[in-house]
Amino acid sequence: MRQHTHHIEDAKIADNLRRAIELTELGLALRRSVLQRDESEDEAMANVMREIRRAKERAWQQSLS
């Protein structure tokens, strides 16, 4: 039983790390968009913001379950 509990905890930790990496990548993409911003890239920045919001919502929903 103890091994099963450790496996579940390991899976949760791995899942949290994947989400953290995803959010970090999205944050870096947002930063790059801001730094390289011009009128044609406004849509790109908006897309990155939407992706960050979706990723945060997914992480929140998964943390509730």
Secondary structure, 3 states (H helix, E strand, C coil): CHHHHHHHHHHHHHHHHHHHHHHHHHHHHHHHHHHCCCHHHHHHHHHHHHHHHHHHHHHHHHHHC
